[in-house]
Amino acid sequence: MTLHVDMDAFFASVEIREQPALRGRPVVVGGSPRGRGVVAAASYEARRFGIKSAMPMSQAVRLCPDLVRLPVRMSLYAEASAQLHGIFSRFTPDIEPLSLDEAFLDVSSSLRLFGPEIEIGQQIKKAIKDEQQLIASVGIAPNKFLAKLASDIEKPDGFVVIEESKVQPFLDPLPISRLWGVGKATHAIFDRFGIKTIQQVREQSPEFLVDKLGKFGLQLWELSQGIDHRKVVNMRQAKSISNETTFADDIRDKNILHAWLMQLTEQVAFRLRHHELKGKTIQIKVRYSDFTTYTRAATLDKLTQSTRLIWQTAKMLLDDFIANNTKPVRLIGVGISGLTGKGQIEPVQNDLFSSNNPEEDDRLDQLTDQINQRFGKRSIHRGTGL
């Protein structure tokens, strides 16, 4: 069984924890409504007004005039994330982080020490609430797809277990939007054939789905059967570190995409330094509204964990790519591969004539990380971000 732990409205919840007077009020974290600011996170009270992430902040303010708007404080959320992962590591070393606020856990080697998976999930959820004053939703299921779906199905404050024998009764009545990757375009294709539930996807032949959707159709057929062969990959085994986000509404504005790319880059770079890793190959991922997905990559001439170098490379890749593609973007991601641990990194000679200063980059990143760990209430993040 796999555990998926997902924090509820993480950025907003951390802010409310720091300012208890905001509890019960509609709170969002993001940019200014007077510019191109967007919502990075919304409390559940704010969501009742129809506010969601990636929405222009000006629209959010119109939907809820009493909205409490707070700036993004990435250092505070990174500190909270490190504390959460400290809790996870008490129960298992096999942790696969997906972002600052969610992770898969394989606890199979911990059952003798801590009891069955359900008890471990309950202990983790309680520890997060008692020690961090935050609420997590937990899903426990036979594989990663089902565990992630279980953690989301009863948010907020959910705890859902899907037993092996209950997989199909759980999946069948759910709408097709619950399958990974089904967006507006795929939904429209299914609509033409009257397919609205996961059961109806399951009842189609794999050949039919491949004919209509290509290889993606076979993936959806397997998910509709509850099949997902991917294993939890911990940081020791990881070949890459990446972060991505799917927008509630497709985005065309390049400046907004830059803001999200910077936020994702900061999280990736923080995780690199936290795990004492460096990498060489920077990649971006772009998925459009019609679900076509593309990746672009560039390999640096030396290993790095620098936020600035990763950002510069990722931005170049994104700008080169979207210059000739005007379709709205549904998902964006950034990652780094070719990872090497601290003891394996060989010293490199810096370029005497480079305009970049790697030592200055290191000092800036180290200072930012120190503030993350000691002064979480400070606001330290790149101005390009959200």
C-alpha positions as CSV (number, residue, x, y, z in Angstrom):
1,M,0.0,0.0,0.0
2,T,1.2,3.6,-0.8
3,L,0.5,6.7,1.2
4,H,-0.1,10.1,-0.3
5,V,0.0,13.1,2.0
6,D,-1.3,16.4,0.7
7,M,-1.5,19.5,2.7
8,D,-4.8,21.5,2.6
9,A,-4.5,25.0,1.0
10,F,-0.9,24.9,2.1
11,F,0.4,28.4,1.5
12,A,-2.8,30.0,2.9
13,S,-3.0,27.6,5.8
14,V,0.6,28.4,6.9
15,E,-0.2,32.2,6.7
16,I,-3.4,31.6,8.8
17,R,-1.3,29.6,11.3
18,E,1.0,32.6,11.7
19,Q,-1.9,35.0,12.0
20,P,-4.7,33.2,13.9
21,A,-7.0,36.3,13.6
22,L,-7.5,35.3,9.9
23,R,-9.0,32.0,10.8
24,G,-12.4,31.6,9.2
25,R,-11.9,34.5,6.8
26,P,-11.4,34.2,3.0
27,V,-7.6,34.4,2.5
28,V,-5.5,34.2,-0.7
29,V,-1.8,34.3,-1.3
30,G,-0.5,35.9,-4.5
31,G,0.3,39.1,-6.3
32,S,-1.2,42.5,-6.5
33,P,-4.6,43.0,-8.0
34,R,-3.3,46.3,-9.6
35,G,-0.8,44.5,-11.9
36,R,-0.6,41.0,-13.4
37,G,-0.8,39.4,-10.0
38,V,-2.4,35.9,-9.8
39,V,-3.7,33.7,-6.9
40,A,-1.1,31.2,-5.8
41,A,-3.2,29.6,-3.1
42,A,-6.7,30.2,-1.7
43,S,-8.2,29.1,1.7
44,Y,-11.3,27.0,1.6
45,E,-13.3,30.0,2.7
46,A,-12.1,31.9,-0.3
47,R,-12.8,29.0,-2.6
48,R,-16.5,29.2,-1.7
49,F,-16.6,32.4,-3.7
50,G,-15.2,30.6,-6.8
51,I,-11.6,31.7,-6.3
52,K,-8.9,29.3,-7.4
53,S,-5.2,29.2,-8.0
54,A,-3.8,30.9,-11.2
55,M,-6.9,33.2,-11.3
56,P,-6.0,36.9,-11.8
57,M,-6.0,38.6,-8.4
58,S,-8.1,41.4,-9.8
59,Q,-10.9,38.9,-10.6
60,A,-10.6,37.3,-7.1
61,V,-11.0,40.7,-5.5
62,R,-14.1,41.3,-7.6
63,L,-15.6,37.9,-6.6
64,C,-14.9,38.6,-2.9
65,P,-14.5,42.3,-1.9
66,D,-13.7,41.3,1.7
67,L,-10.8,39.0,0.5
68,V,-7.7,39.0,2.6
69,R,-4.7,39.2,0.2
70,L,-1.2,38.2,1.4
71,P,2.1,38.2,-0.5
72,V,3.9,35.0,-1.3
73,R,6.5,34.2,1.4
74,M,8.3,31.2,-0.2
75,S,10.9,31.0,2.6
76,L,8.1,30.5,5.2
77,Y,6.5,27.7,3.2
78,A,9.9,26.1,2.5
79,E,10.6,26.0,6.2
80,A,7.1,24.5,6.9
81,S,7.8,21.9,4.2
82,A,11.1,20.9,5.7
83,Q,9.4,20.3,9.0
84,L,6.7,18.2,7.4
85,H,9.3,16.0,5.7
86,G,11.0,15.7,9.1
87,I,7.7,14.1,10.3
88,F,7.6,11.8,7.3
89,S,11.1,10.6,7.8
90,R,10.3,9.4,11.3
91,F,8.1,6.7,9.7
92,T,10.0,5.8,6.5
93,P,13.1,6.8,4.5
94,D,11.2,6.1,1.3
95,I,9.7,9.5,0.6
96,E,9.0,10.9,-2.9
97,P,8.3,14.6,-2.7
98,L,6.0,16.0,-5.4
99,S,6.2,19.6,-4.3
100,L,6.6,21.5,-1.0
101,D,3.2,20.3,0.2
102,E,2.7,16.7,-1.0
103,A,4.6,13.5,-1.1
104,F,4.2,9.8,-1.6
105,L,5.4,7.4,1.1
106,D,6.3,3.7,1.0
107,V,6.0,2.4,4.5
108,S,6.3,-1.3,3.7
109,S,9.6,-1.5,5.7
110,S,8.1,0.2,8.7
111,L,5.1,-2.0,9.5
112,R,6.7,-4.0,12.3
113,L,7.8,-0.8,14.0
114,F,4.7,1.4,13.6
115,G,1.9,-1.0,12.7
116,P,-0.3,-1.3,9.6
117,E,-0.5,1.4,6.9
118,I,-3.7,2.9,8.3
119,E,-2.2,3.4,11.7
120,I,0.9,5.0,10.2
121,G,-1.3,7.3,8.2
122,Q,-3.3,8.3,11.2
123,Q,-0.1,8.9,13.2
124,I,1.4,11.1,10.5
125,K,-1.8,13.1,10.2
126,K,-2.0,13.6,14.0
127,A,1.7,14.6,14.2
128,I,1.2,17.3,11.5
129,K,-1.8,18.7,13.3
130,D,-0.3,18.6,16.8
131,E,3.2,19.8,15.9
132,Q,2.6,22.1,12.9
133,Q,-1.0,23.2,13.5
134,L,-1.7,22.3,9.9
135,I,-4.2,20.0,8.3
136,A,-3.2,17.2,5.9
137,S,-5.4,14.9,3.8
138,V,-4.1,11.4,3.6
139,G,-4.9,8.7,1.0
140,I,-3.9,5.1,1.3
141,A,-4.2,2.7,-1.6
142,P,-2.5,-0.1,-3.6
143,N,-0.6,2.4,-5.9
144,K,0.3,6.0,-6.5
145,F,-2.6,6.9,-8.7
146,L,-5.2,5.6,-6.3
147,A,-3.4,7.0,-3.2
148,K,-3.3,10.5,-4.7
149,L,-7.0,10.2,-5.8
150,A,-7.9,9.0,-2.3
151,S,-6.2,12.0,-0.6
152,D,-8.1,14.4,-2.8
153,I,-11.6,12.9,-2.8
154,E,-12.7,14.1,0.7
155,K,-10.6,17.3,1.1
156,P,-10.2,19.2,3.3
157,D,-9.1,17.1,6.3
158,G,-9.6,13.8,4.5
159,F,-8.5,10.3,5.3
160,V,-9.5,7.7,2.7
161,V,-8.4,4.1,2.4
162,I,-8.9,2.1,-0.7
163,E,-8.5,-1.6,-0.1
164,E,-7.5,-3.9,-3.0
165,S,-10.9,-5.5,-3.1
166,K,-12.7,-2.1,-3.2
167,V,-10.7,-0.4,-6.1
168,Q,-13.3,-0.9,-8.8
169,P,-16.4,0.0,-6.7
170,F,-14.5,3.2,-5.7
171,L,-13.4,4.2,-9.2
172,D,-16.4,3.2,-11.3
173,P,-18.9,6.0,-10.3
174,L,-16.3,8.8,-10.5
175,P,-16.4,11.3,-13.4
176,I,-13.7,10.9,-16.1
177,S,-12.1,14.2,-14.9
178,R,-10.7,12.2,-11.9
179,L,-8.4,10.3,-14.3
180,W,-4.9,11.9,-14.5
181,G,-4.6,14.1,-17.5
182,V,-8.2,14.4,-18.6
183,G,-8.7,18.0,-19.5
184,K,-11.2,19.9,-21.6
185,A,-10.0,18.5,-24.9
186,T,-10.1,14.9,-23.8
187,H,-13.4,15.5,-22.0
188,A,-14.8,16.8,-25.3
189,I,-13.7,13.6,-27.1
190,F,-15.3,11.4,-24.5
191,D,-18.5,13.5,-24.6
192,R,-18.9,12.7,-28.3
193,F,-19.2,9.0,-27.3
194,G,-21.3,9.6,-24.3
195,I,-18.5,8.5,-21.9
196,K,-18.9,10.3,-18.6
197,T,-17.7,8.0,-15.8
198,I,-14.6,5.9,-15.2
199,Q,-16.7,2.8,-15.4
200,Q,-17.6,3.7,-19.0
201,V,-13.9,4.2,-19.8
202,R,-13.1,0.8,-18.3
203,E,-15.7,-0.9,-20.4
204,Q,-14.2,0.4,-23.7
205,S,-11.7,-1.8,-25.5
206,P,-8.0,-0.6,-25.3
207,E,-8.0,-0.5,-29.1
208,F,-10.9,1.9,-29.2
209,L,-9.2,4.3,-26.8
210,V,-5.8,4.1,-28.6
211,D,-7.6,4.8,-31.9
212,K,-9.2,8.0,-30.4
213,L,-6.4,9.2,-28.1
214,G,-3.2,7.5,-29.1
215,K,-0.9,6.0,-26.4
216,F,-2.7,8.3,-23.9
217,G,-5.8,6.2,-24.4
218,L,-4.1,3.0,-23.2
219,Q,-2.8,4.9,-20.1
220,L,-6.4,6.0,-19.3
221,W,-7.7,2.5,-19.8
222,E,-5.1,1.2,-17.3
223,L,-6.0,3.9,-14.8
224,S,-9.7,3.1,-15.2
225,Q,-8.8,-0.5,-14.0
226,G,-6.8,0.9,-11.1
227,I,-3.5,-0.1,-12.7
228,D,-0.4,2.0,-12.0
229,H,3.0,0.3,-12.0
230,R,5.1,3.2,-10.8
231,K,7.0,2.8,-7.5
232,V,7.7,5.4,-4.8
233,V,11.2,6.8,-5.6
234,N,13.1,8.4,-2.7
235,M,15.7,11.1,-3.1
236,R,18.6,8.6,-2.9
237,Q,17.2,6.8,-6.0
238,A,15.9,9.8,-7.8
239,K,17.4,10.6,-11.2
240,S,15.8,14.0,-11.3
241,I,13.9,16.6,-9.3
242,S,11.0,18.4,-10.7
243,N,7.9,20.4,-9.9
244,E,4.9,21.2,-12.0
245,T,1.5,22.8,-11.6
246,T,-1.8,22.4,-13.5
247,F,-3.8,25.6,-13.9
248,A,-7.5,25.7,-13.1
249,D,-7.9,28.0,-16.2
250,D,-5.6,27.9,-19.2
251,I,-3.0,30.7,-19.4
252,R,-1.8,32.7,-22.4
253,D,0.0,35.5,-20.6
254,K,3.8,35.0,-20.8
255,N,4.4,37.2,-17.7
256,I,2.1,35.0,-15.6
257,L,3.9,31.9,-16.9
258,H,7.2,33.4,-15.9
259,A,5.9,34.0,-12.4
260,W,4.8,30.4,-12.0
261,L,8.1,29.1,-13.6
262,M,10.1,31.1,-11.0
263,Q,8.1,29.7,-8.1
264,L,8.6,26.2,-9.4
265,T,12.3,26.9,-9.9
266,E,12.7,28.1,-6.3
267,Q,11.1,24.9,-5.0
268,V,13.3,22.7,-7.2
269,A,16.5,24.5,-6.2
270,F,15.6,24.4,-2.5
271,R,15.1,20.7,-2.7
272,L,18.4,20.2,-4.5
273,R,20.3,22.1,-1.7
274,H,18.3,20.4,1.1
275,H,19.3,17.0,-0.2
276,E,22.9,18.1,-1.0
277,L,22.5,17.4,-4.7
278,K,23.6,19.1,-7.9
279,G,22.4,18.5,-11.5
280,K,23.4,19.4,-15.0
281,T,20.4,19.1,-17.3
282,I,17.5,21.6,-17.0
283,Q,14.2,20.7,-18.5
284,I,10.8,22.3,-18.9
285,K,7.4,20.7,-19.5
286,V,4.5,22.5,-21.2
287,R,1.0,21.0,-21.7
288,Y,-1.5,22.8,-23.8
289,S,-5.3,23.0,-23.5
290,D,-5.7,20.2,-26.1
291,F,-3.4,18.0,-23.9
292,T,-0.5,18.0,-26.3
293,T,2.6,17.9,-24.1
294,Y,6.1,19.0,-24.9
295,T,9.5,19.0,-23.1
296,R,12.6,20.9,-23.8
297,A,16.0,20.5,-22.1
298,A,19.5,22.1,-22.0
299,T,22.6,20.7,-20.4
300,L,25.0,23.1,-18.6
301,D,28.7,22.7,-18.7
302,K,28.9,22.2,-15.0
303,L,26.8,20.9,-12.1
304,T,24.6,23.4,-10.3
305,Q,22.1,23.9,-7.5
306,S,21.9,27.6,-8.1
307,T,18.4,29.1,-8.3
308,R,19.6,31.8,-10.7
309,L,21.2,29.4,-13.2
310,I,18.3,27.0,-13.2
311,W,15.9,29.9,-13.7
312,Q,17.9,31.5,-16.5
313,T,18.0,28.2,-18.4
314,A,14.4,27.3,-17.8
315,K,13.2,30.8,-18.8
316,M,15.3,30.6,-22.0
317,L,13.8,27.2,-22.9
318,L,10.3,28.4,-22.2
319,D,10.6,31.6,-24.2
320,D,12.2,29.8,-27.2
321,F,9.3,27.3,-27.1
322,I,6.3,29.5,-26.6
323,A,7.5,32.1,-29.1
324,N,6.0,29.9,-31.9
325,N,3.1,28.4,-29.9
326,T,0.2,30.7,-29.0
327,K,-2.2,28.1,-27.6
328,P,-3.2,28.5,-24.0
329,V,-1.1,26.6,-21.5
330,R,-2.7,24.1,-19.1
331,L,0.4,22.9,-17.2
332,I,3.9,24.0,-16.7
333,G,6.8,22.3,-15.0
334,V,10.6,22.6,-14.4
335,G,13.1,20.0,-13.4
336,I,16.8,19.1,-13.2
337,S,18.4,15.7,-13.9
338,G,21.9,14.3,-14.0
339,L,22.0,14.4,-10.2
340,T,25.2,13.9,-8.3
341,G,25.5,13.7,-4.5
342,K,27.8,15.8,-2.4
343,G,30.6,13.2,-2.0
344,Q,30.6,12.6,-5.8
345,I,31.0,16.2,-7.0
346,E,34.3,17.0,-8.4
347,P,35.7,20.6,-8.2
348,V,35.4,22.6,-11.4
349,Q,37.3,25.6,-12.6
350,N,35.2,28.7,-12.9
351,D,35.2,30.7,-16.1
352,L,37.6,33.6,-15.6
353,F,35.7,35.8,-18.1
354,S,32.2,34.9,-17.1
355,S,29.9,37.8,-16.1
356,N,28.2,35.5,-13.6
357,N,29.6,35.1,-10.1
358,P,29.0,31.5,-8.8
359,E,30.3,32.4,-5.4
360,E,27.8,35.2,-5.1
361,D,25.0,32.8,-6.2
362,D,26.1,30.3,-3.6
363,R,26.1,33.0,-0.8
364,L,22.6,34.2,-1.9
365,D,21.2,30.7,-1.9
366,Q,22.8,29.8,1.4
367,L,21.5,33.0,3.0
368,T,18.0,32.3,1.7
369,D,18.1,28.7,3.0
370,Q,19.4,29.9,6.4
371,I,16.4,32.3,6.6
372,N,14.1,29.4,5.6
373,Q,15.3,27.4,8.5
374,R,15.7,30.2,11.2
375,F,13.3,33.0,10.3
376,G,10.4,31.5,8.5
377,K,8.4,34.7,8.9
378,R,10.7,36.6,6.7
379,S,9.8,37.1,3.0
380,I,12.7,36.1,0.8
381,H,12.0,35.2,-2.8
382,R,12.8,36.4,-6.3
383,G,10.9,39.4,-7.5
384,T,10.0,37.6,-10.8
385,G,7.9,35.1,-8.8
386,L,4.3,35.2,-7.7
